């Protein structure tokens, strides 16, 4: 099992917004998110033993070190040694709580230090030493979902046909790509809580207004969970195009169908539904839309 791609499922939406900032702030927020995920909103039942408070204290120390600008293996050597001390102290305890100790060390290597080789080796150790625990079962389930999503995304390359769907929009009206046959359509996976999504909205709205009459359409796929918040936000920001909403957040039906693991994510389609651009932003989006509606 690879250590890559495992973090997203542990992050709260508010944390995902900010992770796009500076590298140092990204690392601080990442460890804050991990602490929240493991100790405030755990994915599985906490077990009562001494390792959880010890790990909590270590995570707090690491957060302090990150705030001080420490992010290399040498900088964090004392913290890494402390992980080993905790693992040695609880050797033989095949529990979710002890598995978390090793997993936090893995995340430190993979997400902060950036050593994928060591992270993967530790991940193999985790799955071997703690096989049969709920924690490892959850990781394996998550890894399978990530692999499936990556396979879907690999099939959505520029030049390929974008698979259609049939659904209802947030107002109960029919929604599908086929309804916009002959139009240039952008499929926009986003959420009101997503900082980068919100940052791009003025450009998207301006591009829509400029080229809508020439054949440009947008289908929004919202990963929000609050319908009224979505409706208020789209009205306030003049986002008049159709929005798909099912209130399931990251479990959004269309997000799952298209293997969406991060937002914003966009696909620009030509009049036949073929992908002509992915994740276009700013002037690049505007220029691509202008060329597409102008035709060959």
N, C-alpha and C positions, 0 to 999 in steps of 0.2 A: 504494500500500500504506500502510495506517495504522500508526502506531507503537504504537497501543493494543493491549493484550492479548498482546504478544509475550513478556513477561517470564516468565510462569509456567513455560514449558517449560525455562527455564534454571535454575530454582531447585531446590535439593535439598529433600527433605521437611522436614528439621530446620530449614531456614531459613524455610520456609513457615509453620511453627508460630509463629515469633516475630514475623513481619511484622505481626501483628495488634496489636502493642504501640503505644507512643507514636509520634508522627509522626517525631520526630528519630531514635529508635531504629530505626524502620522504614526510614528512608533509609540509615542506617549499615549495617544488615543487608542491605539490598537491594544496595548496592555490594559488600559482602563476598560475597554470593551470586554477583554477576556476575563477580567476580574468580575465584571458585572454578570457575564454569561455564566460563570462557574459558581458564583457565590450569591448572586441576587436572583437570577432567573435560571436555575439549573435545568438542563435538559432531562435529567433523570433524578430519581430520589437520592437525596444526600444520605450517606451512611454516618453513623455516629462513631467516630474515632478521632484520635489526636492529630491525624495528618491534615485535616481540612484547615483548622486555625493556623497551623504552621505554614501551610502553603499560602494562605491569605497574607500572612505577615511577609513572606518572601516576595509575593507579587507587589505589595506596597513598596517594599525596598527597591525593587526593580523599576517601578514607576518613578521613584525619586531619582534613581541613577539615570534614567532616560531623560528626565527633565534637566539634569545636569549636563546633558550632551554626550553621555556614554552610550556607545552603540556597537563597538567592536567586541570580538571575543576576548581580547586582552582587557578591555575596559570592564567587561562583565564577568571576569574570571571568578571573582568571589561569589557572585550569584550562581554561576554554573556549578561551582563546588558545593554550594548549599543544597542545590537540587540533589546532588549525589549523596550528601549527608542524610537528607530526608529519606531518600530511597533505601539507603543502607539501614537506617533506623527502622523502617517498616518492611524490611525484606521478608518475604514469605507471606505477606498480607495481600492476597489476590482480591482486591476490592476496587470499586470505582474510584474511591477517594485517593488511593495510592496511584491508580492509573492516571489520575489528573495531574499528579506531580510530574510524571514523565512527559505527559502531553504538553504541559506548560513549558517544559524545557525544549521540546520539539518546536513549539511556536516561537520561542526565543531565537532558536537557530534559523528557522525558516523565514520568519517575518521581520526580524530585527537585524540579526547578524548577517543573514543572507547566505548561509552555508547549506545548500540543498542536499549535499552529499551526507553530511552529518545528520541532518533532519530526517532524511529517508532511512538511514541506518537505525536511528532511534525509533522511528515509526515501526520498522520491522521488529525491533525489540519489544515495543509496546504490544503489538498484535500477538506476538508469541508468548510473552510473559503474562499477559492479562486476557488471553483468549477465554471466552465463556462469560466475561463480565458484560453488564449492560452497556458500559462505556464503550468498549471495543465494538460491540454489536451496533451501537449507534454510529460510530465512526465508519464502519464498513458499509452501513446503509447509506450514509451521507456520501461516501466515496463512490458508491455505485450510481447515485443520482448525478454526481458531478460528471462521471465518465459518460453517462447516458446523454447529459446535456451537451457535453463537448462533441459527442458524435453527431448530435442533431445540428449543432452550430457548424460543424465541418461541412455539412451538406447544404448550408445556406451561403454559399460563396457567390461573389459577383459573377453574373452570367447564368446562374441557375434560376429555375422557376420557384417563386415563393409559394408554398402550399397555402391554399385558400382555407377559409373557415366560415362557418355560419353561426352567427350568434345574435344577441340583441345588445344594443348600446345601453348606456346608463339611463336613457329615457324610455327604454322598451321598444325602440325601433329596430328593424332588421339591419344587420351589419355584416358585410362580407366584402372581400376584395372584388368579387365579381360585379358587385353593384357599381363599381367605379371603372369598369372596363373601358379602355381607351384613354384613361386619365393617368397622369403621373401621380403616384401615391407614396407618401411616406408613412410607414408603420413606426410609431413612436412609443417605445416602452419607457415609462416614466412614473413619477409619483410626486405629490405635492411636498413630501418631506425630503426629497432628494435635492441637495444643494446644487450640484452641477446641472441637473434638469432645469431647475428654476433659473439658473444663470443663463441658460440658452433660450429660454422662452421668448424674450423680446425679439431675438433674431428670427426665431421660428414664426412668430406672429407677423413680423414685418414681411418675411418671405411669402407667407400664406396670402397676406393682403395684396401683395404686389403681383403674384402669379396665379391666384385662385381663378380669376376670370379667364385665364389662358389655359386652364386645365390641370391645375395643381390641387391635390387633395391631401388631407392628413387623417389618419386613423390613430387615435390615441389609445394606448392600453395602459390603464392606471393600476399600479400596484398598491393603491391606497386601501384602507379598511373602513374609512368613514365616508359614506356617500355624500352627505351634505357638505362636508369640507371640500370634497372634489368639485361639487357643483358650484359652490361659492367661489372657489379659486378660479375655475375656468371662466366663470362669468366676469369676475373682476379683471382678469387678464385677457379678455376678448378672445378666448380660445373657443371659437364657435364650431369647430369640427366635431365629429362623432367621437365618443369615448367608450371603450369597453371597460366595464367595472364589475367585479364579482365579490369584492370585499375580502378576498382571501390573502391579500398581501403577497408575500413571496410564493405562495401556493396558487397564485393566479393561474387560471386554466390555460390562457393563451401564452403566458410566460413559460409555463411548463411545456406546452406543445412545441414551442420554438427554442427551447433550451436556454432561456434567458437566465443568467446567473449574476448579472450586474446591470445597473442602470446608471445613466441613460444608455439605451441601445436603440438604434434606428436602422431601418432598411428603406432604401428609396427604390421604387419599382417603376418600370416603364408601363406603357399602356397595355402590354400583354401580360403583365404580372411578373416580368423578369427582373431580378435584382441588378440594379445598375450602380448602387452605392451603399456603403454601410458606415454607420457611425459618423456621418458628416456633421461638421460644426461650423458656425460662423460663416465667413465669406465662402468657404468651400461648399457649404450646403446651398447658399444662394446661387452661386455660379453653376452648380450642377443642375439645380432645378431650372434655371434660366435656359440652359442648353437643352434639357430634356423636353420642356414644353415647346421649344422652338422647332423640335423635330430634326430629322437628318438633313 
